[in-house]
Amino acid sequence: MAEPTQKNPEPESKPESVQETKNSEASKPPESNGSQDLKNQIQELEIQLKEKDSKYLYLYAEFDNYKKRTIKERADLIKFGWEPLARELLQVVDNLERASSHMAPGTDKALVEGLGMVLSQLKSNLEKAGIQPVESLNRPFDPNFHEAVGQEPSEQPPGNIVREHSRGYMLHGRLLRPARVVISAGSGQQKT
């Protein structure tokens, strides 16, 4: 009786090992599906990386432009920030020039010299700060720099400036105030 009991366990053990082999084969994904999934995942990650890289480069360029723009705006603020005060000071220059040109012949010489020195010092300081006068007399009228307040016959060619009511000024190459001028209408005589 001992023999039949020994034979029974052997056949039972064989089906278990076969069953385990079948189960392990079923649980393993086929190699082609696994590698394809990995390839797809790699492609998706590469696409995401390219998108992130593109966004990063865009933001970096945008920030770089922002820095440059901010530096330029700050420089312009330093350069032109006092423009309203400069306009007010130009009115003082105009008034001092008018006072100097309208002094009576018998005016105290020291007063005339003092006024001239103050005017000269003010003009010098404005020039150091970047304010330059616009040259106008005997030049062609340019609406970018001049404001015509009248026209009169003159020996000058038509369109040339014959008189200045008030001088124009530039601040670092930017027009601060146009010159108010009278332009020539040409001579009153017709040429034949």
Secondary structure, DSSP 8 states (H G I E B T S, - for coil): -HHHHHHTHHHHHHHHHHHHHHHHHHHS--HHHHHHHHHHHHHHHHHHHHHHHHHHHHHHHHHHHHHHHHHHHHHHHHHHTTHHHHHHHHHHHHHHHHHHHT--TTS-HHHHHHHHHHHHHHHHHHHHTTEEEE--TTSB--TTTEEEEEEE--SS-TTBEEEEEE-EEEETTEEEE-EEEEEE---SS---
